[in-house]
């Protein structure tokens, strides 16, 4: 797995509606916030994402708060976005 180039990211981004690229600590990350009616729904979604991440052995940053869960995917080892981040974004959207 290799870190994606900016051009590759730009080509893949339209395949992940609602996801955007944020830059933190000098590296690109794929991020999306999901809205829920309450904390219980947000927490249930968080747990489903956690299960999915464990199955794939690829783990996002998950911020769970009342009515919202923000997910951020990137490769820690490679220092940026990889193709698997887009695959995981699609799998999360399918939840």
Secondary structure, 3 states (H helix, E strand, C coil): CCECCHHHHHHHHCCCCCCEEEEECCEEEEEEEEECCCHHHHHHHHHHHHHHHHHHCCCCEEEEECCEEEEEECECCCCECEHHHHHHHHHHHHC
